[in-house]
Amino acid sequence: MLEAAPKLSGWIVSEEDQECPTCGNEAPEYLKECPWCGSQKCDLCDMGDDTACMNCEGE
């Protein structure tokens, strides 16, 4: 039986192949919600919660 993917403190971990909507990474380890703008970011474009993401730059 397939278990639901774990969700850890804003991190969305999925066993499905997903693409990061921020940087286009085709095989992210995780997608995480940006606390500043609410967009999704992955392990490659996540610079930490104390820094704005690439989507925040336009705001």
mmCIF file as gemmi writes it, N, C-alpha and C atoms, coordinates in Angstrom:
data_model
loop_
_atom_site.group_PDB
_atom_site.id
_atom_site.type_symbol
_atom_site.label_atom_id
_atom_site.label_alt_id
_atom_site.label_comp_id
_atom_site.label_asym_id
_atom_site.label_entity_id
_atom_site.label_seq_id
_atom_site.pdbx_PDB_ins_code
_atom_site.Cartn_x
_atom_site.Cartn_y
_atom_site.Cartn_z
_atom_site.occupancy
_atom_site.B_iso_or_equiv
_atom_site.pdbx_formal_charge
_atom_site.auth_seq_id
_atom_site.auth_asym_id
_atom_site.pdbx_PDB_model_num
ATOM 1 N N . MET Axp A 1 ? 0.841 -1.17 0 1 0 ? 1 A 1
ATOM 2 C CA . MET Axp A 1 ? 0 0 0 1 0 ? 1 A 1
ATOM 3 C C . MET Axp A 1 ? 0.892 1.24 0 1 0 ? 1 A 1
ATOM 4 N N . LEU Axp A 2 ? 0.563 2.218 -0.811 1 0 ? 2 A 1
ATOM 5 C CA . LEU Axp A 2 ? 1.326 3.451 -0.932 1 0 ? 2 A 1
ATOM 6 C C . LEU Axp A 2 ? 0.902 4.425 0.156 1 0 ? 2 A 1
ATOM 7 N N . GLU Axp A 3 ? 1.881 4.902 0.93 1 0 ? 3 A 1
ATOM 8 C CA . GLU Axp A 3 ? 1.585 5.842 2.004 1 0 ? 3 A 1
ATOM 9 C C . GLU Axp A 3 ? 1.626 7.271 1.475 1 0 ? 3 A 1
ATOM 10 N N . ALA Axp A 4 ? 0.932 8.156 2.157 1 0 ? 4 A 1
ATOM 11 C CA . ALA Axp A 4 ? 0.95 9.567 1.778 1 0 ? 4 A 1
ATOM 12 C C . ALA Axp A 4 ? 2.347 10.132 2.011 1 0 ? 4 A 1
ATOM 13 N N . ALA Axp A 5 ? 2.739 11.058 1.158 1 0 ? 5 A 1
ATOM 14 C CA . ALA Axp A 5 ? 4.043 11.693 1.304 1 0 ? 5 A 1
ATOM 15 C C . ALA Axp A 5 ? 4.061 12.531 2.575 1 0 ? 5 A 1
ATOM 16 N N . PRO Axp A 6 ? 5.158 12.492 3.312 1 0 ? 6 A 1
ATOM 17 C CA . PRO Axp A 6 ? 5.225 13.263 4.561 1 0 ? 6 A 1
ATOM 18 C C . PRO Axp A 6 ? 5.287 14.761 4.293 1 0 ? 6 A 1
ATOM 19 N N . LYS Axp A 7 ? 4.692 15.542 5.176 1 0 ? 7 A 1
ATOM 20 C CA . LYS Axp A 7 ? 4.754 16.992 5.081 1 0 ? 7 A 1
ATOM 21 C C . LYS Axp A 7 ? 5.367 17.5 6.376 1 0 ? 7 A 1
ATOM 22 N N . LEU Axp A 8 ? 6.528 18.11 6.278 1 0 ? 8 A 1
ATOM 23 C CA . LEU Axp A 8 ? 7.272 18.535 7.45 1 0 ? 8 A 1
ATOM 24 C C . LEU Axp A 8 ? 7.424 20.052 7.463 1 0 ? 8 A 1
ATOM 25 N N . SER Axp A 9 ? 6.8 20.699 8.393 1 0 ? 9 A 1
ATOM 26 C CA . SER Axp A 9 ? 6.916 22.141 8.633 1 0 ? 9 A 1
ATOM 27 C C . SER Axp A 9 ? 7.021 22.977 7.358 1 0 ? 9 A 1
ATOM 28 N N . GLY Axp A 10 ? 6.051 22.846 6.48 1 0 ? 10 A 1
ATOM 29 C CA . GLY Axp A 10 ? 6.037 23.632 5.258 1 0 ? 10 A 1
ATOM 30 C C . GLY Axp A 10 ? 6.712 22.963 4.078 1 0 ? 10 A 1
ATOM 31 N N . TRP Axp A 11 ? 7.423 21.882 4.308 1 0 ? 11 A 1
ATOM 32 C CA . TRP Axp A 11 ? 8.082 21.171 3.225 1 0 ? 11 A 1
ATOM 33 C C . TRP Axp A 11 ? 7.109 20.177 2.644 1 0 ? 11 A 1
ATOM 34 N N . ILE Axp A 12 ? 7.034 20.12 1.345 1 0 ? 12 A 1
ATOM 35 C CA . ILE Axp A 12 ? 6.18 19.156 0.671 1 0 ? 12 A 1
ATOM 36 C C . ILE Axp A 12 ? 7.096 18.155 -0.012 1 0 ? 12 A 1
ATOM 37 N N . VAL Axp A 13 ? 7.149 16.943 0.527 1 0 ? 13 A 1
ATOM 38 C CA . VAL Axp A 13 ? 7.991 15.89 -0.025 1 0 ? 13 A 1
ATOM 39 C C . VAL Axp A 13 ? 7.09 14.972 -0.824 1 0 ? 13 A 1
ATOM 40 N N . SER Axp A 14 ? 7.451 14.711 -2.065 1 0 ? 14 A 1
ATOM 41 C CA . SER Axp A 14 ? 6.598 13.901 -2.92 1 0 ? 14 A 1
ATOM 42 C C . SER Axp A 14 ? 7.419 12.841 -3.625 1 0 ? 14 A 1
ATOM 43 N N . GLU Axp A 15 ? 6.834 11.674 -3.764 1 0 ? 15 A 1
ATOM 44 C CA . GLU Axp A 15 ? 7.502 10.612 -4.507 1 0 ? 15 A 1
ATOM 45 C C . GLU Axp A 15 ? 7.232 10.741 -6.004 1 0 ? 15 A 1
ATOM 46 N N . GLU Axp A 16 ? 6.283 11.581 -6.379 1 0 ? 16 A 1
ATOM 47 C CA . GLU Axp A 16 ? 5.992 11.804 -7.788 1 0 ? 16 A 1
ATOM 48 C C . GLU Axp A 16 ? 7.036 12.761 -8.356 1 0 ? 16 A 1
ATOM 49 N N . ASP Axp A 17 ? 7.293 12.634 -9.66 1 0 ? 17 A 1
ATOM 50 C CA . ASP Axp A 17 ? 8.198 13.575 -10.302 1 0 ? 17 A 1
ATOM 51 C C . ASP Axp A 17 ? 7.463 14.894 -10.473 1 0 ? 17 A 1
ATOM 52 N N . GLN Axp A 18 ? 7.978 15.931 -9.832 1 0 ? 18 A 1
ATOM 53 C CA . GLN Axp A 18 ? 7.404 17.251 -9.936 1 0 ? 18 A 1
ATOM 54 C C . GLN Axp A 18 ? 8.48 18.2 -10.412 1 0 ? 18 A 1
ATOM 55 N N . GLU Axp A 19 ? 8.051 19.299 -11.015 1 0 ? 19 A 1
ATOM 56 C CA . GLU Axp A 19 ? 8.969 20.338 -11.435 1 0 ? 19 A 1
ATOM 57 C C . GLU Axp A 19 ? 8.795 21.528 -10.511 1 0 ? 19 A 1
ATOM 58 N N . CYS Axp A 20 ? 9.888 22.142 -10.131 1 0 ? 20 A 1
ATOM 59 C CA . CYS Axp A 20 ? 9.821 23.326 -9.285 1 0 ? 20 A 1
ATOM 60 C C . CYS Axp A 20 ? 9.266 24.484 -10.113 1 0 ? 20 A 1
ATOM 61 N N . PRO Axp A 21 ? 8.181 25.125 -9.663 1 0 ? 21 A 1
ATOM 62 C CA . PRO Axp A 21 ? 7.606 26.231 -10.423 1 0 ? 21 A 1
ATOM 63 C C . PRO Axp A 21 ? 8.463 27.494 -10.381 1 0 ? 21 A 1
ATOM 64 N N . THR Axp A 22 ? 9.411 27.581 -9.467 1 0 ? 22 A 1
ATOM 65 C CA . THR Axp A 22 ? 10.249 28.774 -9.351 1 0 ? 22 A 1
ATOM 66 C C . THR Axp A 22 ? 11.46 28.717 -10.272 1 0 ? 22 A 1
ATOM 67 N N . CYS Axp A 23 ? 12.223 27.616 -10.224 1 0 ? 23 A 1
ATOM 68 C CA . CYS Axp A 23 ? 13.459 27.543 -11.011 1 0 ? 23 A 1
ATOM 69 C C . CYS Axp A 23 ? 13.404 26.536 -12.158 1 0 ? 23 A 1
ATOM 70 N N . GLY Axp A 24 ? 12.381 25.673 -12.176 1 0 ? 24 A 1
ATOM 71 C CA . GLY Axp A 24 ? 12.261 24.695 -13.251 1 0 ? 24 A 1
ATOM 72 C C . GLY Axp A 24 ? 13.012 23.401 -13.011 1 0 ? 24 A 1
ATOM 73 N N . ASN Axp A 25 ? 13.581 23.211 -11.83 1 0 ? 25 A 1
ATOM 74 C CA . ASN Axp A 25 ? 14.278 21.971 -11.491 1 0 ? 25 A 1
ATOM 75 C C . ASN Axp A 25 ? 13.319 20.802 -11.71 1 0 ? 25 A 1
ATOM 76 N N . GLU Axp A 26 ? 13.717 19.847 -12.541 1 0 ? 26 A 1
ATOM 77 C CA . GLU Axp A 26 ? 12.837 18.732 -12.899 1 0 ? 26 A 1
ATOM 78 C C . GLU Axp A 26 ? 12.847 17.596 -11.889 1 0 ? 26 A 1
ATOM 79 N N . ALA Axp A 27 ? 13.801 17.582 -10.968 1 0 ? 27 A 1
ATOM 80 C CA . ALA Axp A 27 ? 13.872 16.499 -9.984 1 0 ? 27 A 1
ATOM 81 C C . ALA Axp A 27 ? 14.208 17.049 -8.596 1 0 ? 27 A 1
ATOM 82 N N . PRO Axp A 28 ? 13.334 17.883 -8.037 1 0 ? 28 A 1
ATOM 83 C CA . PRO Axp A 28 ? 13.639 18.443 -6.712 1 0 ? 28 A 1
ATOM 84 C C . PRO Axp A 28 ? 13.52 17.402 -5.607 1 0 ? 28 A 1
ATOM 85 N N . GLU Axp A 29 ? 14.361 17.535 -4.583 1 0 ? 29 A 1
ATOM 86 C CA . GLU Axp A 29 ? 14.248 16.667 -3.407 1 0 ? 29 A 1
ATOM 87 C C . GLU Axp A 29 ? 12.992 17.012 -2.633 1 0 ? 29 A 1
ATOM 88 N N . TYR Axp A 30 ? 12.661 18.296 -2.598 1 0 ? 30 A 1
ATOM 89 C CA . TYR Axp A 30 ? 11.457 18.748 -1.905 1 0 ? 30 A 1
ATOM 90 C C . TYR Axp A 30 ? 10.981 20.061 -2.5 1 0 ? 30 A 1
ATOM 91 N N . LEU Axp A 31 ? 9.726 20.376 -2.284 1 0 ? 31 A 1
ATOM 92 C CA . LEU Axp A 31 ? 9.17 21.692 -2.571 1 0 ? 31 A 1
ATOM 93 C C . LEU Axp A 31 ? 8.751 22.28 -1.237 1 0 ? 31 A 1
ATOM 94 N N . LYS Axp A 32 ? 9.022 23.554 -1.05 1 0 ? 32 A 1
ATOM 95 C CA . LYS Axp A 32 ? 8.741 24.225 0.211 1 0 ? 32 A 1
ATOM 96 C C . LYS Axp A 32 ? 8.051 25.549 -0.081 1 0 ? 32 A 1
ATOM 97 N N . GLU Axp A 33 ? 7.112 25.913 0.765 1 0 ? 33 A 1
ATOM 98 C CA . GLU Axp A 33 ? 6.415 27.182 0.587 1 0 ? 33 A 1
ATOM 99 C C . GLU Axp A 33 ? 7.275 28.319 1.128 1 0 ? 33 A 1
ATOM 100 N N . CYS Axp A 34 ? 7.428 29.371 0.343 1 0 ? 34 A 1
ATOM 101 C CA . CYS Axp A 34 ? 8.179 30.547 0.775 1 0 ? 34 A 1
ATOM 102 C C . CYS Axp A 34 ? 7.353 31.3 1.818 1 0 ? 34 A 1
ATOM 103 N N . PRO Axp A 35 ? 7.93 31.595 2.99 1 0 ? 35 A 1
ATOM 104 C CA . PRO Axp A 35 ? 7.177 32.305 4.021 1 0 ? 35 A 1
ATOM 105 C C . PRO Axp A 35 ? 6.914 33.767 3.673 1 0 ? 35 A 1
ATOM 106 N N . TRP Axp A 36 ? 7.624 34.293 2.677 1 0 ? 36 A 1
ATOM 107 C CA . TRP Axp A 36 ? 7.479 35.703 2.309 1 0 ? 36 A 1
ATOM 108 C C . TRP Axp A 36 ? 6.397 35.925 1.267 1 0 ? 36 A 1
ATOM 109 N N . CYS Axp A 37 ? 6.354 35.082 0.226 1 0 ? 37 A 1
ATOM 110 C CA . CYS Axp A 37 ? 5.387 35.314 -0.859 1 0 ? 37 A 1
ATOM 111 C C . CYS Axp A 37 ? 4.423 34.154 -1.058 1 0 ? 37 A 1
ATOM 112 N N . GLY Axp A 38 ? 4.678 32.999 -0.418 1 0 ? 38 A 1
ATOM 113 C CA . GLY Axp A 38 ? 3.769 31.862 -0.515 1 0 ? 38 A 1
ATOM 114 C C . GLY Axp A 38 ? 3.981 30.972 -1.719 1 0 ? 38 A 1
ATOM 115 N N . SER Axp A 39 ? 4.946 31.288 -2.591 1 0 ? 39 A 1
ATOM 116 C CA . SER Axp A 39 ? 5.2 30.449 -3.759 1 0 ? 39 A 1
ATOM 117 C C . SER Axp A 39 ? 5.989 29.211 -3.353 1 0 ? 39 A 1
ATOM 118 N N . GLN Axp A 40 ? 6.049 28.231 -4.241 1 0 ? 40 A 1
ATOM 119 C CA . GLN Axp A 40 ? 6.785 26.997 -3.997 1 0 ? 40 A 1
ATOM 120 C C . GLN Axp A 40 ? 8.233 27.176 -4.432 1 0 ? 40 A 1
ATOM 121 N N . LYS Axp A 41 ? 9.167 26.628 -3.653 1 0 ? 41 A 1
ATOM 122 C CA . LYS Axp A 41 ? 10.577 26.633 -4.016 1 0 ? 41 A 1
ATOM 123 C C . LYS Axp A 41 ? 11.165 25.274 -3.668 1 0 ? 41 A 1
ATOM 124 N N . CYS Axp A 42 ? 12.248 24.897 -4.338 1 0 ? 42 A 1
ATOM 125 C CA . CYS Axp A 42 ? 12.833 23.57 -4.128 1 0 ? 42 A 1
ATOM 126 C C . CYS Axp A 42 ? 14.175 23.67 -3.419 1 0 ? 42 A 1
ATOM 127 N N . ASP Axp A 43 ? 14.841 22.53 -3.262 1 0 ? 43 A 1
ATOM 128 C CA . ASP Axp A 43 ? 16.123 22.476 -2.579 1 0 ? 43 A 1
ATOM 129 C C . ASP Axp A 43 ? 17.21 23.277 -3.295 1 0 ? 43 A 1
ATOM 130 N N . LEU Axp A 44 ? 17.086 23.496 -4.599 1 0 ? 44 A 1
ATOM 131 C CA . LEU Axp A 44 ? 18.1 24.26 -5.326 1 0 ? 44 A 1
ATOM 132 C C . LEU Axp A 44 ? 17.9 25.768 -5.21 1 0 ? 44 A 1
ATOM 133 N N . CYS Axp A 45 ? 16.655 26.229 -5.22 1 0 ? 45 A 1
ATOM 134 C CA . CYS Axp A 45 ? 16.411 27.675 -5.178 1 0 ? 45 A 1
ATOM 135 C C . CYS Axp A 45 ? 16.008 28.168 -3.795 1 0 ? 45 A 1
ATOM 136 N N . ASP Axp A 46 ? 15.982 27.288 -2.798 1 0 ? 46 A 1
ATOM 137 C CA . ASP Axp A 46 ? 15.668 27.675 -1.426 1 0 ? 46 A 1
ATOM 138 C C . ASP Axp A 46 ? 16.936 28.189 -0.754 1 0 ? 46 A 1
ATOM 139 N N . MET Axp A 47 ? 16.986 29.482 -0.499 1 0 ? 47 A 1
ATOM 140 C CA . MET Axp A 47 ? 18.147 30.096 0.142 1 0 ? 47 A 1
ATOM 141 C C . MET Axp A 47 ? 17.945 30.258 1.643 1 0 ? 47 A 1
ATOM 142 N N . GLY Axp A 48 ? 16.862 29.687 2.162 1 0 ? 48 A 1
ATOM 143 C CA . GLY Axp A 48 ? 16.566 29.801 3.586 1 0 ? 48 A 1
ATOM 144 C C . GLY Axp A 48 ? 15.384 30.719 3.824 1 0 ? 48 A 1
ATOM 145 N N . ASP Axp A 49 ? 14.768 30.571 4.981 1 0 ? 49 A 1
ATOM 146 C CA . ASP Axp A 49 ? 13.573 31.344 5.291 1 0 ? 49 A 1
ATOM 147 C C . ASP Axp A 49 ? 13.87 32.803 5.616 1 0 ? 49 A 1
ATOM 148 N N . ASP Axp A 50 ? 15.128 33.136 5.888 1 0 ? 50 A 1
ATOM 149 C CA . ASP Axp A 50 ? 15.469 34.518 6.206 1 0 ? 50 A 1
ATOM 150 C C . ASP Axp A 50 ? 15.831 35.333 4.965 1 0 ? 50 A 1
ATOM 151 N N . THR Axp A 51 ? 15.734 34.704 3.782 1 0 ? 51 A 1
ATOM 152 C CA . THR Axp A 51 ? 16.076 35.353 2.525 1 0 ? 51 A 1
ATOM 153 C C . THR Axp A 51 ? 14.917 35.223 1.551 1 0 ? 51 A 1
ATOM 154 N N . ALA Axp A 52 ? 14.642 36.284 0.803 1 0 ? 52 A 1
ATOM 155 C CA . ALA Axp A 52 ? 13.587 36.248 -0.206 1 0 ? 52 A 1
ATOM 156 C C . ALA Axp A 52 ? 13.973 35.28 -1.324 1 0 ? 52 A 1
ATOM 157 N N . CYS Axp A 53 ? 12.974 34.638 -1.931 1 0 ? 53 A 1
ATOM 158 C CA . CYS Axp A 53 ? 13.235 33.712 -3.04 1 0 ? 53 A 1
ATOM 159 C C . CYS Axp A 53 ? 13.225 34.465 -4.373 1 0 ? 53 A 1
ATOM 160 N N . MET Axp A 54 ? 13.442 33.757 -5.472 1 0 ? 54 A 1
ATOM 161 C CA . MET Axp A 54 ? 13.461 34.387 -6.791 1 0 ? 54 A 1
ATOM 162 C C . MET Axp A 54 ? 12.114 35.013 -7.128 1 0 ? 54 A 1
ATOM 163 N N . ASN Axp A 55 ? 11.018 34.442 -6.647 1 0 ? 55 A 1
ATOM 164 C CA . ASN Axp A 55 ? 9.7 35.016 -6.897 1 0 ? 55 A 1
ATOM 165 C C . ASN Axp A 55 ? 9.493 36.305 -6.115 1 0 ? 55 A 1
ATOM 166 N N . CYS Axp A 56 ? 10.149 36.457 -4.977 1 0 ? 56 A 1
ATOM 167 C CA . CYS Axp A 56 ? 10.015 37.658 -4.144 1 0 ? 56 A 1
ATOM 168 C C . CYS Axp A 56 ? 10.719 38.866 -4.759 1 0 ? 56 A 1
ATOM 169 N N . GLU Axp A 57 ? 11.697 38.634 -5.618 1 0 ? 57 A 1
ATOM 170 C CA . GLU Axp A 57 ? 12.495 39.733 -6.162 1 0 ? 57 A 1
ATOM 171 C C . GLU Axp A 57 ? 11.652 40.768 -6.887 1 0 ? 57 A 1
ATOM 172 N N . GLY Axp A 58 ? 10.552 40.331 -7.508 1 0 ? 58 A 1
ATOM 173 C CA . GLY Axp A 58 ? 9.693 41.254 -8.248 1 0 ? 58 A 1
ATOM 174 C C . GLY Axp A 58 ? 8.721 42.009 -7.367 1 0 ? 58 A 1
ATOM 175 N N . GLU Axp A 59 ? 8.644 41.654 -6.099 1 0 ? 59 A 1
ATOM 176 C CA . GLU Axp A 59 ? 7.678 42.292 -5.2 1 0 ? 59 A 1
ATOM 177 C C . GLU Axp A 59 ? 8.273 43.486 -4.492 1 0 ? 59 A 1
